[in-house]
Amino acid sequence: MYIVFLMSLVSTVLILMGRRSLGVTATLITVITTAVMLYLDMTTKLQISL
Amino acid sequence: MNLSRFAYQLNALALLIITLILAGAFAEQLYFGELPCPLCLLQRVGLMAAGLGFMLNLRFGLHPLHYGVTLIAALVGAATSARQVLLHIIPDGMGYGKVFFGLHLYTWSFVSFVSILFGVGVLLMISGSAHSSTPKLTRWIKLIVGLFLLVVFANLVSTLLECGLSECPSDPTKYLGLEKIRSWISGVKP
């Protein structure tokens, strides 16, 4: 789980450093990873729901 | 004031609101000692990613690409919170966690994501096709961005302390990562 937060932090730092393309890419990767985790949870391959 | 400048300031306001929501969730976690569930953590990531879209606008000027990032992040976040709402939608069910102004935090999260989607729609109408040049960050915007960075970092540390480097438990009751660090320091197995 920490990996998506780490990616968010990396995206924030990249944007603040002025690396626009890398920042956008890192943010989209973060969102896609979140979506994949949600999909895995909904298909009960990753048990993170209560 | 031209519309482009107004839209820029609304982006700053949106980032501030997202930062305050994340800080509020964090304060609730620390004050009440209520650990966020994994789906709650994913919703926090969705909010952060939506905030990053606004931050891109503040850092590089208004652009449809940046709004697109926010829209996609808000959609994924809304799907995550909708999933949690549906998991607890049973009549007379207690739901998960504390109730805040009549709604659970995951329901507020869904409301937030839908508001972001609505807000970005309005911002796109205001911004139109005008792409502003790279703006100079004012003191206030630097402060908002700094607070956002701090909240993102605090969430990373909190998640590491809660779950460690492995998968988070579905109903967390203690800081597993923190316990592992304590046992590693003391040399006693948990």
gemmi code that builds the backbone of each chain (N, CA, C; Angstrom):
import gemmi

chains = {
    "A": [
        ("MET", (0.817, -1.215, 0.000), (0.000, 0.000, 0.000), (0.855, 1.272, 0.000)),
        ("TYR", (2.001, 1.191, 0.719), (2.831, 2.387, 0.838), (3.341, 2.856, -0.517)),
        ("ILE", (3.395, 1.909, -1.485), (3.986, 2.236, -2.781), (3.214, 3.348, -3.497)),
        ("VAL", (1.865, 3.360, -3.374), (1.091, 4.411, -4.048), (1.321, 5.775, -3.388)),
        ("PHE", (1.547, 5.755, -2.070), (1.841, 7.017, -1.382), (3.235, 7.514, -1.760)),
        ("LEU", (4.159, 6.566, -1.900), (5.508, 6.931, -2.326), (5.473, 7.543, -3.729)),
        ("MET", (4.658, 6.924, -4.602), (4.534, 7.443, -5.967), (3.890, 8.835, -5.974)),
        ("SER", (2.935, 9.057, -5.079), (2.321, 10.393, -4.965), (3.357, 11.425, -4.558)),
        ("LEU", (4.194, 11.036, -3.597), (5.232, 11.960, -3.122), (6.231, 12.257, -4.235)),
        ("VAL", (6.616, 11.208, -4.969), (7.560, 11.391, -6.086), (6.940, 12.324, -7.135)),
        ("SER", (5.643, 12.114, -7.438), (4.958, 12.976, -8.415), (4.978, 14.428, -7.955)),
        ("THR", (4.677, 14.646, -6.667), (4.656, 16.013, -6.120), (6.022, 16.665, -6.270)),
        ("VAL", (7.069, 15.923, -5.912), (8.434, 16.475, -5.983), (8.808, 16.775, -7.434)),
        ("LEU", (8.448, 15.859, -8.358), (8.778, 16.077, -9.775), (8.108, 17.339, -10.304)),
        ("ILE", (6.843, 17.545, -9.927), (6.115, 18.744, -10.388), (6.771, 19.999, -9.807)),
        ("LEU", (7.108, 19.935, -8.527), (7.733, 21.108, -7.886), (9.111, 21.407, -8.480)),
        ("MET", (9.793, 20.356, -8.964), (11.114, 20.544, -9.582), (11.006, 21.089, -11.006)),
        ("GLY", (9.766, 21.182, -11.517), (9.577, 21.712, -12.864), (9.590, 20.658, -13.949)),
        ("ARG", (9.531, 19.373, -13.571), (9.526, 18.288, -14.569), (8.071, 17.932, -14.901)),
        ("ARG", (7.495, 18.683, -15.826), (6.059, 18.556, -16.105), (5.684, 17.171, -16.647)),
        ("SER", (6.358, 16.724, -17.712), (5.997, 15.449, -18.342), (6.160, 14.284, -17.368)),
        ("LEU", (7.293, 14.294, -16.650), (7.532, 13.218, -15.679), (6.500, 13.258, -14.551)),
        ("GLY", (6.135, 14.479, -14.145), (5.135, 14.645, -13.081), (3.777, 14.101, -13.498)),
        ("VAL", (3.381, 14.431, -14.734), (2.097, 13.932, -15.249), (2.136, 12.408, -15.348)),
        ("THR", (3.239, 11.867, -15.883), (3.376, 10.420, -16.040), (3.319, 9.718, -14.678)),
        ("ALA", (4.067, 10.254, -13.718), (4.087, 9.637, -12.380), (2.705, 9.692, -11.730)),
        ("THR", (2.007, 10.806, -11.912), (0.652, 10.922, -11.342), (-0.285, 9.902, -11.977)),
        ("LEU", (-0.199, 9.776, -13.310), (-1.080, 8.809, -13.998), (-0.760, 7.375, -13.573)),
        ("ILE", (0.527, 7.068, -13.390), (0.912, 5.724, -12.921), (0.319, 5.474, -11.528)),
        ("THR", (0.360, 6.522, -10.684), (-0.221, 6.411, -9.330), (-1.718, 6.085, -9.419)),
        ("VAL", (-2.412, 6.808, -10.301), (-3.864, 6.613, -10.437), (-4.160, 5.213, -10.994)),
        ("ILE", (-3.368, 4.789, -11.990), (-3.585, 3.464, -12.591), (-3.334, 2.372, -11.544)),
        ("THR", (-2.276, 2.541, -10.741), (-1.983, 1.557, -9.682), (-3.147, 1.475, -8.698)),
        ("THR", (-3.701, 2.646, -8.343), (-4.857, 2.675, -7.436), (-6.039, 1.933, -8.059)),
        ("ALA", (-6.275, 2.198, -9.347), (-7.391, 1.551, -10.045), (-7.187, 0.032, -10.097)),
        ("VAL", (-5.945, -0.399, -10.325), (-5.658, -1.841, -10.375), (-5.897, -2.478, -9.004)),
        ("MET", (-5.481, -1.782, -7.950), (-5.699, -2.310, -6.587), (-7.194, -2.426, -6.289)),
        ("LEU", (-7.952, -1.448, -6.744), (-9.412, -1.495, -6.553), (-10.016, -2.665, -7.331)),
        ("TYR", (-9.542, -2.855, -8.566), (-10.035, -3.962, -9.390), (-9.714, -5.311, -8.725)),
        ("LEU", (-8.476, -5.450, -8.234), (-8.077, -6.707, -7.582), (-8.910, -6.961, -6.323)),
        ("ASP", (-9.237, -5.874, -5.624), (-10.082, -6.015, -4.437), (-11.492, -6.458, -4.828)),
        ("MET", (-12.021, -5.870, -5.895), (-13.396, -6.192, -6.301), (-13.509, -7.608, -6.852)),
        ("THR", (-12.401, -8.126, -7.375), (-12.416, -9.501, -7.890), (-11.860, -10.478, -6.847)),
        ("THR", (-11.782, -9.997, -5.595), (-11.338, -10.782, -4.432), (-9.954, -11.426, -4.604)),
        ("LYS", (-9.130, -10.813, -5.448), (-7.756, -11.320, -5.567), (-6.850, -10.630, -4.548)),
        ("LEU", (-7.320, -9.501, -4.051), (-6.583, -8.771, -3.026), (-7.597, -8.424, -1.943)),
        ("GLN", (-7.430, -9.020, -0.772), (-8.435, -8.846, 0.287), (-8.140, -7.598, 1.104)),
        ("ILE", (-8.659, -6.455, 0.633), (-8.428, -5.247, 1.428), (-9.737, -4.626, 1.908)),
        ("SER", (-10.887, -5.184, 1.469), (-12.168, -4.640, 1.940), (-12.530, -5.226, 3.284)),
        ("LEU", (-13.393, -4.493, 4.004), (-13.857, -5.013, 5.288), (-14.949, -6.043, 5.075)),
    ],
    "B": [
        ("MET", (-10.360, 41.709, -13.391), (-9.699, 40.399, -13.347), (-10.171, 39.547, -14.538)),
        ("ASN", (-9.233, 38.997, -15.324), (-9.676, 38.165, -16.443), (-10.012, 36.751, -15.960)),
        ("LEU", (-10.730, 36.020, -16.826), (-11.229, 34.698, -16.430), (-10.103, 33.704, -16.172)),
        ("SER", (-9.020, 33.833, -16.959), (-7.889, 32.928, -16.793), (-7.271, 33.084, -15.392)),
        ("ARG", (-7.145, 34.346, -14.959), (-6.585, 34.629, -13.626), (-7.530, 34.107, -12.542)),
        ("PHE", (-8.837, 34.285, -12.766), (-9.845, 33.811, -11.810), (-9.793, 32.276, -11.701)),
        ("ALA", (-9.680, 31.607, -12.856), (-9.596, 30.141, -12.869), (-8.338, 29.670, -12.143)),
        ("TYR", (-7.243, 30.420, -12.306), (-5.984, 30.093, -11.627), (-6.172, 30.137, -10.110)),
        ("GLN", (-6.875, 31.177, -9.646), (-7.104, 31.311, -8.200), (-8.051, 30.228, -7.678)),
        ("LEU", (-9.009, 29.829, -8.521), (-9.907, 28.732, -8.124), (-9.131, 27.417, -8.004)),
        ("ASN", (-8.127, 27.238, -8.870), (-7.265, 26.046, -8.770), (-6.528, 26.026, -7.434)),
        ("ALA", (-6.051, 27.213, -7.019), (-5.357, 27.319, -5.728), (-6.325, 26.985, -4.593)),
        ("LEU", (-7.565, 27.479, -4.712), (-8.574, 27.211, -3.683), (-8.892, 25.707, -3.627)),
        ("ALA", (-8.992, 25.080, -4.803), (-9.286, 23.637, -4.867), (-8.175, 22.835, -4.199)),
        ("LEU", (-6.912, 23.229, -4.470), (-5.781, 22.511, -3.849), (-5.793, 22.704, -2.334)),
        ("LEU", (-6.155, 23.918, -1.896), (-6.228, 24.192, -0.454), (-7.315, 23.325, 0.194)),
        ("ILE", (-8.480, 23.219, -0.457), (-9.582, 22.421, 0.106), (-9.167, 20.945, 0.200)),
        ("ILE", (-8.524, 20.433, -0.862), (-8.069, 19.032, -0.848), (-7.051, 18.818, 0.276)),
        ("THR", (-6.144, 19.784, 0.436), (-5.142, 19.683, 1.511), (-5.828, 19.654, 2.876)),
        ("LEU", (-6.853, 20.509, 3.055), (-7.563, 20.555, 4.333), (-8.338, 19.256, 4.590)),
        ("ILE", (-8.926, 18.685, 3.531), (-9.651, 17.409, 3.695), (-8.677, 16.315, 4.148)),
        ("LEU", (-7.516, 16.255, 3.468), (-6.514, 15.239, 3.816), (-5.971, 15.464, 5.223)),
        ("ALA", (-5.749, 16.739, 5.570), (-5.254, 17.055, 6.919), (-6.310, 16.705, 7.963)),
        ("GLY", (-7.581, 16.944, 7.636), (-8.686, 16.618, 8.552), (-8.774, 15.120, 8.808)),
        ("ALA", (-8.640, 14.335, 7.721), (-8.675, 12.875, 7.853), (-7.500, 12.404, 8.710)),
        ("PHE", (-6.352, 13.055, 8.510), (-5.149, 12.700, 9.261), (-5.314, 13.061, 10.737)),
        ("ALA", (-5.895, 14.240, 10.989), (-6.134, 14.682, 12.371), (-7.107, 13.731, 13.070)),
        ("GLU", (-8.135, 13.304, 12.334), (-9.122, 12.362, 12.888), (-8.437, 11.047, 13.263)),
        ("GLN", (-7.508, 10.616, 12.402), (-6.749, 9.379, 12.660), (-5.903, 9.510, 13.932)),
        ("LEU", (-5.258, 10.656, 14.094), (-4.370, 10.841, 15.249), (-5.162, 11.126, 16.522)),
        ("TYR", (-6.207, 11.952, 16.421), (-6.946, 12.375, 17.616), (-7.785, 11.230, 18.182)),
        ("PHE", (-8.525, 10.526, 17.293), (-9.403, 9.451, 17.764), (-8.707, 8.091, 17.761)),
        ("GLY", (-7.494, 8.025, 17.244), (-6.767, 6.763, 17.189), (-7.427, 5.745, 16.272)),
        ("GLU", (-8.162, 6.242, 15.290), (-8.877, 5.352, 14.366), (-8.030, 5.157, 13.109)),
        ("LEU", (-7.585, 3.922, 12.898), (-6.701, 3.678, 11.762), (-7.494, 3.591, 10.468)),
        ("PRO", (-6.985, 4.208, 9.394), (-7.704, 4.144, 8.115), (-7.619, 2.750, 7.490)),
        ("CYS", (-8.740, 2.277, 6.954), (-8.765, 0.972, 6.286), (-8.080, 1.109, 4.916)),
        ("PRO", (-7.708, -0.009, 4.282), (-7.026, 0.084, 2.987), (-7.825, 0.842, 1.921)),
        ("LEU", (-9.159, 0.642, 1.896), (-9.956, 1.384, 0.905), (-9.933, 2.885, 1.207)),
        ("CYS", (-9.894, 3.216, 2.515), (-9.796, 4.638, 2.907), (-8.468, 5.214, 2.414)),
        ("LEU", (-7.414, 4.408, 2.522), (-6.094, 4.857, 2.057), (-6.110, 5.098, 0.545)),
        ("LEU", (-6.787, 4.207, -0.190), (-6.868, 4.395, -1.648), (-7.624, 5.679, -1.981)),
        ("GLN", (-8.645, 6.007, -1.164), (-9.377, 7.258, -1.388), (-8.480, 8.470, -1.132)),
        ("ARG", (-7.610, 8.352, -0.136), (-6.655, 9.439, 0.122), (-5.735, 9.624, -1.081)),
        ("VAL", (-5.297, 8.495, -1.667), (-4.425, 8.584, -2.852), (-5.175, 9.265, -3.999)),
        ("GLY", (-6.461, 8.910, -4.165), (-7.276, 9.548, -5.207), (-7.343, 11.058, -5.015)),
        ("LEU", (-7.531, 11.480, -3.761), (-7.577, 12.922, -3.470), (-6.237, 13.583, -3.768)),
        ("MET", (-5.157, 12.896, -3.385), (-3.820, 13.453, -3.644), (-3.582, 13.606, -5.146)),
        ("ALA", (-3.947, 12.569, -5.918), (-3.721, 12.620, -7.365), (-4.570, 13.728, -7.995)),
        ("ALA", (-5.805, 13.908, -7.498), (-6.646, 15.005, -7.998), (-5.977, 16.346, -7.669)),
        ("GLY", (-5.416, 16.437, -6.465), (-4.707, 17.654, -6.061), (-3.489, 17.914, -6.939)),
        ("LEU", (-2.833, 16.835, -7.374), (-1.650, 16.998, -8.231), (-2.021, 17.651, -9.561)),
        ("GLY", (-3.225, 17.328, -10.073), (-3.694, 17.976, -11.307), (-3.815, 19.484, -11.111)),
        ("PHE", (-4.384, 19.892, -9.962), (-4.501, 21.328, -9.666), (-3.113, 21.947, -9.480)),
        ("MET", (-2.216, 21.160, -8.857), (-0.872, 21.674, -8.627), (-0.123, 21.881, -9.950)),
        ("LEU", (-0.375, 20.989, -10.918), (0.229, 21.156, -12.249), (-0.222, 22.483, -12.862)),
        ("ASN", (-1.506, 22.812, -12.691), (-2.012, 24.094, -13.205), (-1.338, 25.274, -12.525)),
        ("LEU", (-1.122, 25.158, -11.213), (-0.506, 26.255, -10.468), (0.965, 26.420, -10.844)),
        ("ARG", (1.625, 25.309, -11.117), (3.070, 25.340, -11.381), (3.379, 25.705, -12.838)),
        ("PHE", (2.566, 25.163, -13.779), (2.902, 25.323, -15.203), (1.873, 26.123, -16.002)),
        ("GLY", (0.816, 26.593, -15.346), (-0.229, 27.321, -16.065), (-1.382, 26.400, -16.431)),
        ("LEU", (-2.538, 27.017, -16.720), (-3.751, 26.229, -16.989), (-3.614, 25.474, -18.307)),
        ("HIS", (-3.970, 24.184, -18.259), (-3.893, 23.360, -19.478), (-4.899, 22.214, -19.362)),
        ("PRO", (-5.580, 21.865, -20.462), (-6.553, 20.751, -20.400), (-5.941, 19.434, -19.916)),
        ("LEU", (-4.647, 19.208, -20.226), (-3.974, 17.978, -19.782), (-4.022, 17.856, -18.253)),
        ("HIS", (-3.798, 18.986, -17.576), (-3.777, 18.979, -16.109), (-5.168, 18.699, -15.551)),
        ("TYR", (-6.176, 19.296, -16.201), (-7.549, 19.027, -15.768), (-7.902, 17.559, -16.007)),
        ("GLY", (-7.369, 16.997, -17.095), (-7.603, 15.579, -17.401), (-7.068, 14.673, -16.304)),
        ("VAL", (-5.880, 15.013, -15.790), (-5.282, 14.243, -14.684), (-6.222, 14.258, -13.480)),
        ("THR", (-6.736, 15.462, -13.158), (-7.647, 15.590, -12.014), (-8.935, 14.795, -12.246)),
        ("LEU", (-9.464, 14.861, -13.464), (-10.712, 14.144, -13.773), (-10.545, 12.632, -13.610)),
        ("ILE", (-9.448, 12.092, -14.156), (-9.215, 10.643, -14.074), (-9.018, 10.223, -12.616)),
        ("ALA", (-8.240, 11.021, -11.861), (-8.004, 10.704, -10.447), (-9.311, 10.751, -9.659)),
        ("ALA", (-10.150, 11.751, -9.942), (-11.413, 11.886, -9.216), (-12.361, 10.733, -9.565)),
        ("LEU", (-12.318, 10.274, -10.814), (-13.166, 9.136, -11.211), (-12.763, 7.869, -10.459)),
        ("VAL", (-11.441, 7.611, -10.399), (-10.959, 6.424, -9.679), (-11.286, 6.542, -8.191)),
        ("GLY", (-11.098, 7.743, -7.640), (-11.426, 7.972, -6.229), (-12.910, 7.775, -5.962)),
        ("ALA", (-13.743, 8.276, -6.863), (-15.197, 8.121, -6.698), (-15.588, 6.645, -6.757)),
        ("ALA", (-14.939, 5.888, -7.654), (-15.224, 4.449, -7.756), (-14.843, 3.738, -6.456)),
        ("THR", (-13.702, 4.133, -5.876), (-13.241, 3.512, -4.625), (-14.204, 3.811, -3.479)),
        ("SER", (-14.595, 5.087, -3.358), (-15.503, 5.438, -2.252), (-16.896, 4.846, -2.488)),
        ("ALA", (-17.339, 4.785, -3.757), (-18.641, 4.175, -4.051), (-18.623, 2.697, -3.665)),
        ("ARG", (-17.490, 2.033, -3.923), (-17.362, 0.613, -3.530), (-17.537, 0.472, -2.022)),
        ("GLN", (-16.904, 1.360, -1.256), (-17.007, 1.248, 0.199), (-18.419, 1.592, 0.687)),
        ("VAL", (-19.050, 2.568, 0.054), (-20.441, 2.900, 0.411), (-21.321, 1.673, 0.177)),
        ("LEU", (-21.138, 1.021, -0.980), (-21.969, -0.148, -1.324), (-21.712, -1.324, -0.372)),
        ("LEU", (-20.466, -1.431, 0.127), (-20.152, -2.524, 1.065), (-20.916, -2.374, 2.382)),
        ("HIS", (-21.272, -1.126, 2.728), (-21.894, -0.860, 4.034), (-23.307, -0.321, 3.894)),
        ("ILE", (-23.963, -0.606, 2.773), (-25.244, 0.029, 2.499), (-26.439, -0.744, 3.100)),
        ("ILE", (-26.137, -1.830, 3.826), (-27.200, -2.666, 4.403), (-28.086, -1.817, 5.335)),
        ("PRO", (-29.432, -1.986, 5.298), (-30.303, -1.230, 6.200), (-29.951, -1.488, 7.669)),
        ("ASP", (-29.941, -0.442, 8.460), (-29.626, -0.481, 9.896), (-28.177, -0.901, 10.171)),
        ("GLY", (-27.355, -0.957, 9.139), (-25.937, -1.291, 9.340), (-25.236, -0.124, 10.021)),
        ("MET", (-24.183, -0.442, 10.778), (-23.472, 0.604, 11.508), (-22.424, 1.291, 10.629)),
        ("GLY", (-22.108, 0.644, 9.499), (-21.067, 1.221, 8.652), (-19.696, 1.055, 9.267)),
        ("TYR", (-18.709, 1.757, 8.714), (-17.345, 1.645, 9.233), (-16.873, 3.016, 9.684)),
        ("GLY", (-16.364, 3.078, 10.886), (-15.788, 4.323, 11.397), (-16.818, 5.301, 11.923)),
        ("LYS", (-16.314, 6.487, 12.226), (-17.156, 7.514, 12.858), (-18.058, 8.212, 11.844)),
        ("VAL", (-19.178, 8.727, 12.379), (-20.104, 9.497, 11.548), (-19.785, 10.980, 11.740)),
        ("PHE", (-19.712, 11.698, 10.637), (-19.358, 13.116, 10.672), (-20.455, 13.900, 9.950)),
        ("PHE", (-21.184, 14.751, 10.690), (-22.340, 15.478, 10.144), (-23.312, 14.545, 9.420)),
        ("GLY", (-23.607, 13.415, 10.057), (-24.625, 12.501, 9.535), (-24.150, 11.520, 8.480)),
        ("LEU", (-22.939, 11.662, 8.013), (-22.434, 10.753, 6.976), (-21.088, 10.175, 7.409)),
        ("HIS", (-20.814, 8.936, 6.954), (-19.502, 8.355, 7.221), (-18.452, 9.044, 6.334)),
        ("LEU", (-17.196, 8.907, 6.746), (-16.139, 9.619, 6.020), (-16.037, 9.158, 4.560)),
        ("TYR", (-16.307, 7.836, 4.318), (-16.218, 7.361, 2.923), (-17.346, 7.928, 2.071)),
        ("THR", (-18.497, 8.246, 2.711), (-19.586, 8.893, 1.963), (-19.207, 10.348, 1.654)),
        ("TRP", (-18.600, 11.024, 2.632), (-18.097, 12.372, 2.385), (-17.048, 12.346, 1.283)),
        ("SER", (-16.249, 11.283, 1.294), (-15.215, 11.141, 0.267), (-15.860, 11.080, -1.123)),
        ("PHE", (-16.951, 10.309, -1.233), (-17.658, 10.218, -2.518), (-18.197, 11.591, -2.921)),
        ("VAL", (-18.776, 12.310, -1.944), (-19.299, 13.660, -2.211), (-18.150, 14.568, -2.693)),
        ("SER", (-16.989, 14.440, -2.057), (-15.832, 15.267, -2.446), (-15.422, 15.000, -3.892)),
        ("PHE", (-15.354, 13.709, -4.248), (-14.915, 13.378, -5.616), (-15.916, 13.871, -6.658)),
        ("VAL", (-17.205, 13.731, -6.362), (-18.224, 14.225, -7.300), (-18.129, 15.756, -7.397)),
        ("SER", (-17.860, 16.418, -6.262), (-17.696, 17.876, -6.271), (-16.493, 18.282, -7.117)),
        ("ILE", (-15.416, 17.480, -7.017), (-14.218, 17.786, -7.822), (-14.556, 17.663, -9.306)),
        ("LEU", (-15.284, 16.585, -9.661), (-15.667, 16.393, -11.073), (-16.490, 17.588, -11.554)),
        ("PHE", (-17.449, 18.020, -10.731), (-18.288, 19.166, -11.069), (-17.435, 20.433, -11.178)),
        ("GLY", (-16.558, 20.624, -10.196), (-15.714, 21.813, -10.167), (-14.793, 21.903, -11.379)),
        ("VAL", (-14.219, 20.755, -11.775), (-13.323, 20.767, -12.940), (-14.114, 21.107, -14.209)),
        ("GLY", (-15.350, 20.628, -14.278), (-16.218, 20.980, -15.413), (-16.399, 22.487, -15.497)),
        ("VAL", (-16.674, 23.102, -14.351), (-16.854, 24.566, -14.308), (-15.545, 25.272, -14.673)),
        ("LEU", (-14.429, 24.773, -14.106), (-13.123, 25.392, -14.387), (-12.765, 25.317, -15.871)),
        ("LEU", (-13.113, 24.191, -16.488), (-12.835, 24.044, -17.925), (-13.664, 25.044, -18.729)),
        ("MET", (-14.900, 25.293, -18.281), (-15.737, 26.276, -18.981), (-15.172, 27.679, -18.818)),
        ("ILE", (-14.691, 27.973, -17.592), (-14.140, 29.312, -17.332), (-12.837, 29.513, -18.100)),
        ("SER", (-11.965, 28.463, -18.028), (-10.643, 28.581, -18.649), (-10.766, 28.648, -20.163)),
        ("GLY", (-11.750, 27.918, -20.716), (-11.927, 27.894, -22.166), (-10.682, 27.394, -22.861)),
        ("SER", (-10.333, 28.044, -23.948), (-9.156, 27.605, -24.702), (-7.926, 28.430, -24.324)),
        ("ALA", (-8.102, 29.331, -23.336), (-6.977, 30.184, -22.946), (-5.955, 29.403, -22.133)),
        ("HIS", (-4.757, 29.251, -22.638), (-3.675, 28.577, -21.903), (-2.776, 29.666, -21.340)),
        ("SER", (-2.760, 29.785, -20.036), (-1.929, 30.839, -19.457), (-0.471, 30.412, -19.491)),
        ("SER", (0.418, 31.407, -19.514), (1.850, 31.100, -19.502), (2.267, 30.654, -18.099)),
        ("THR", (3.492, 30.167, -17.997), (3.968, 29.680, -16.696), (3.876, 30.804, -15.663)),
        ("PRO", (3.066, 30.609, -14.621), (2.836, 31.703, -13.670), (3.944, 31.807, -12.628)),
        ("LYS", (4.001, 32.982, -12.005), (4.937, 33.183, -10.900), (4.189, 32.810, -9.618)),
        ("LEU", (4.775, 31.913, -8.834), (4.094, 31.452, -7.619), (4.138, 32.538, -6.550)),
        ("THR", (2.947, 32.917, -6.075), (2.892, 33.915, -5.006), (3.184, 33.231, -3.667)),
        ("ARG", (3.299, 34.055, -2.623), (3.621, 33.512, -1.300), (2.520, 32.555, -0.820)),
        ("TRP", (1.261, 32.944, -1.079), (0.136, 32.116, -0.632), (0.113, 30.769, -1.326)),
        ("ILE", (0.370, 30.803, -2.626), (0.348, 29.541, -3.389), (1.516, 28.650, -2.966)),
        ("LYS", (2.658, 29.269, -2.678), (3.798, 28.486, -2.166), (3.434, 27.824, -0.836)),
        ("LEU", (2.687, 28.563, -0.007), (2.273, 28.024, 1.294), (1.322, 26.833, 1.102)),
        ("ILE", (0.347, 26.978, 0.192), (-0.621, 25.897, -0.062), (0.108, 24.656, -0.597)),
        ("VAL", (1.009, 24.876, -1.568), (1.767, 23.763, -2.158), (2.642, 23.088, -1.091)),
        ("GLY", (3.239, 23.908, -0.220), (4.072, 23.370, 0.864), (3.253, 22.507, 1.820)),
        ("LEU", (2.062, 22.991, 2.160), (1.180, 22.219, 3.050), (0.760, 20.900, 2.391)),
        ("PHE", (0.479, 20.964, 1.082), (0.089, 19.753, 0.346), (1.229, 18.732, 0.363)),
        ("LEU", (2.448, 19.213, 0.117), (3.628, 18.330, 0.141), (3.783, 17.685, 1.519)),
        ("LEU", (3.569, 18.491, 2.560), (3.690, 18.000, 3.938), (2.646, 16.902, 4.215)),
        ("VAL", (1.419, 17.122, 3.762), (0.342, 16.150, 3.992), (0.636, 14.840, 3.234)),
        ("VAL", (1.140, 14.953, 2.005), (1.487, 13.761, 1.220), (2.583, 12.965, 1.932)),
        ("PHE", (3.600, 13.684, 2.410), (4.706, 13.024, 3.109), (4.213, 12.362, 4.409)),
        ("ALA", (3.369, 13.081, 5.157), (2.845, 12.549, 6.424), (2.022, 11.280, 6.175)),
        ("ASN", (1.276, 11.257, 5.081), (0.476, 10.070, 4.768), (1.359, 8.877, 4.420)),
        ("LEU", (2.478, 9.143, 3.736), (3.418, 8.062, 3.411), (3.984, 7.465, 4.702)),
        ("VAL", (4.422, 8.331, 5.608), (5.000, 7.856, 6.876), (3.945, 7.088, 7.669)),
        ("SER", (2.728, 7.640, 7.738), (1.647, 6.999, 8.490), (1.323, 5.610, 7.939)),
        ("THR", (1.293, 5.502, 6.608), (0.976, 4.201, 5.987), (2.087, 3.193, 6.251)),
        ("LEU", (3.329, 3.664, 6.212), (4.446, 2.765, 6.514), (4.367, 2.282, 7.959)),
        ("LEU", (3.986, 3.184, 8.874), (3.874, 2.798, 10.287), (2.676, 1.876, 10.509)),
        ("GLU", (1.621, 2.082, 9.718), (0.401, 1.276, 9.905), (0.541, -0.124, 9.298)),
        ("CYS", (1.080, -0.196, 8.094), (1.087, -1.479, 7.371), (2.492, -2.073, 7.196)),
        ("GLY", (3.518, -1.276, 7.408), (4.862, -1.761, 7.115), (5.051, -1.847, 5.609)),
        ("LEU", (5.875, -2.792, 5.169), (6.147, -2.921, 3.734), (5.250, -3.959, 3.074)),
        ("SER", (4.331, -4.546, 3.846), (3.475, -5.583, 3.269), (2.042, -5.073, 3.089)),
        ("GLU", (1.154, -5.989, 2.728), (-0.250, -5.641, 2.487), (-0.922, -5.214, 3.795)),
        ("CYS", (-1.790, -4.203, 3.709), (-2.484, -3.728, 4.915), (-3.583, -4.718, 5.307)),
        ("PRO", (-3.804, -4.927, 6.610), (-4.944, -5.766, 7.018), (-6.253, -5.052, 6.686)),
        ("SER", (-7.316, -5.832, 6.416), (-8.578, -5.214, 5.994), (-9.218, -4.391, 7.108)),
        ("ASP", (-9.009, -4.814, 8.377), (-9.550, -4.042, 9.500), (-8.411, -3.745, 10.481)),
        ("PRO", (-7.630, -2.719, 10.207), (-6.432, -2.475, 11.028), (-6.793, -2.039, 12.447)),
        ("THR", (-6.102, -2.594, 13.425), (-6.356, -2.237, 14.826), (-5.114, -1.668, 15.504)),
        ("LYS", (-3.958, -1.897, 14.891), (-2.724, -1.364, 15.478), (-1.717, -1.043, 14.373)),
        ("TYR", (-0.703, -0.253, 14.757), (0.342, 0.125, 13.799), (1.331, -1.031, 13.666)),
        ("LEU", (1.105, -1.886, 12.654), (1.946, -3.081, 12.475), (3.391, -2.714, 12.158)),
        ("GLY", (3.564, -1.720, 11.281), (4.914, -1.293, 10.895), (5.688, -0.775, 12.086)),
        ("LEU", (4.993, -0.008, 12.931), (5.633, 0.560, 14.127), (6.041, -0.559, 15.081)),
        ("GLU", (5.179, -1.562, 15.214), (5.501, -2.699, 16.095), (6.715, -3.465, 15.583)),
        ("LYS", (6.791, -3.601, 14.245), (7.939, -4.307, 13.667), (9.227, -3.546, 13.952)),
        ("ILE", (9.154, -2.212, 13.828), (10.346, -1.387, 14.097), (10.745, -1.523, 15.572)),
        ("ARG", (9.744, -1.470, 16.472), (10.010, -1.599, 17.913), (10.664, -2.947, 18.222)),
        ("SER", (10.095, -4.023, 17.632), (10.634, -5.352, 17.925), (12.029, -5.518, 17.327)),
        ("TRP", (12.245, -4.849, 16.170), (13.559, -4.918, 15.526), (14.607, -4.204, 16.391)),
        ("ILE", (14.192, -3.064, 16.987), (15.112, -2.317, 17.857), (15.396, -3.082, 19.144)),
        ("SER", (14.306, -3.640, 19.740), (14.496, -4.330, 21.018), (15.029, -5.766, 20.851)),
        ("GLY", (14.923, -6.281, 19.618), (15.414, -7.636, 19.351), (14.454, -8.718, 19.808)),
        ("VAL", (13.214, -8.332, 20.176), (12.201, -9.323, 20.610), (11.196, -9.498, 19.475)),
        ("LYS", (10.868, -10.760, 19.160), (9.883, -11.004, 18.094), (8.485, -10.641, 18.589)),
        ("PRO", (7.640, -9.953, 17.713), (6.302, -9.565, 18.157), (5.369, -10.759, 18.323)),
    ],
}
model = gemmi.Model(1)
for chain_id, residues in chains.items():
    chain = gemmi.Chain(chain_id)
    for i, (resn, *xyz) in enumerate(residues, 1):
        res = gemmi.Residue()
        res.name, res.seqid = resn, gemmi.SeqId(i, " ")
        for name, pos in zip(("N", "CA", "C"), xyz):
            atom = gemmi.Atom()
            atom.name, atom.element = name, gemmi.Element(name[0])
            atom.pos, atom.b_iso = gemmi.Position(*pos), 0.0
            res.add_atom(atom)
        chain.add_residue(res)
    model.add_chain(chain)
structure = gemmi.Structure()
structure.add_model(model)
structure.setup_entities()
